[in-house]
Amino acid sequence: MVRLGDRVIADTTDAVRVLETSHPPVYYLPLSAFPAGVLVPVGGTSFCEFKGVAEYFNVVAGGVEAARGAWMYPNPSQGFEALKSRVALYPERMGSCEVDGERVAFQEGDFYGGWITQRIVGPFKGGPGTVGW
């Protein structure tokens, strides 16, 4: 479950969990899990050598806007086709994010979007001094 402001903006059990080296998992939720108007496309892209070109969204609900708080791979690279039509969120930009009822902590830094639960143990990339592992 994901909240922004005082609103639940997504609540699904249909998430794809992606693991990358030295990162906590990132959860990709189906576009259909979000009410109309919550995800507002914004300009700019980034490139992942594995997943391809990412596009970004502002996340808007309950009078709150999380600038570039979500992203997706509309045409993911081979091997990542399961991410098509799915959106990932930066948990630190949301009001709260939960996995199986547990509120998650977020991965340090402003680039990665990992969700940390009690079962996930670091160290993780993202914080000061962790670039270049």
N, C-alpha and C positions, 0 to 999 in steps of 0.2 A: 504494500500500500504506500502511496506517495501523497503527501499533502503539500500545498502551497497556500500561504495565508491560512485561512480557516477552512479551506475546502479540500476534499479528497479529489485529486485529479487523475488518479489511476489506481485500480485495485484489480489485480489479475493473478492467476496462477499459471498463466501461459507466458512465462518469461524464458528467454534463452540466456544462459549464464556463460560468459566468455572469460577464459583464464589466459593470461599472458605472463611471460617470465617476469618475476619480481613484482607482480601486481596483485592486489586483491581482485576478486571477480567484478566484472561489469555486467549489469543486467539489462537486456534489451527487451522492452515491452512492446506488444503489438500496437500499431497506430490506433486500432479500434478500441483500445483500452482508455483512450483519452477523449473527453467530451469535446465537441466542436468549439473552436475558438481558443482552446488552451495552448495549442502549439502554433506559434506565429513564425513563418519562415523569415529568416534574416540573411543578408548577404554574407559572402565569404565562405571559403571551404578550407579543409585541411586534407592532408594525404597520409594514409597509413600504408606502409609498405606491404602489409598483409591483407588488409580489408578494402583498401581503395580510397576513393574520394568521399569525405564526409561533408554533409550539409547541416546547417545549424538552425535552431529555433529559439526564440524567446518563449518562455513559459509564463502564461498569464492566468491568474485566477484570484478571486477574492480581493481585488484591489492591489495585488502584488504582482510585480514583474521580475522574473529571473532572466536577466539578459544572457543570451546564448547558453541557457541552462540545459539544453538538450541537443542531441545530434543523431543523425542516421546515415546509413550507407544505402542510398537508393538503388545503386547498381554495384553491389559488393563483388569483390574478386572471387575467382573460382575457389571453392572450399568454404566460403562464408555466405553462401546463398541463403542460409537460414536467417540472416540479418535483414534481408530485404523486407520492407514494410514494418520495420521495428525501430524503436526509438530508445536511446540510452539517455540517462539523466545524470547530471552532476549532483550528488546528494548534498553537498555543502551549500548549494544554491536553492535547495528546496526547504520547506518548513520541516519536513521529516520524511524519512524513507524507512520502510520496514521489510524484513524478510521473515516469513513464518512468525509474525507477531513481534519480532525483536527489532528494536530501533537500531539502525546501522550508524557507524561512524564513517567518516569520509577519508579518502586517501589524501594525504598532504599534497600541496602544490596546486597549480591552476590549470594543469594540462590533462591529467588523468582523472577518470571518473569512477574509481574503485569503491565498492561497498564493503565495509569491514564489519563482520559479526564476531561474536565471541569465539567461534570456531576457526576463524582465519588468523593466522599468526605470521608476523613480518619477520624480518624487515622488508619494507616496500620502497620502490622508487617513488619519487615525487617530492620528498622533503629536501631541505638544504643539504648539499653535499652528496646527493644520490644520483645525479646525472652521470651517465657514462658507465654504469655497471655493466 
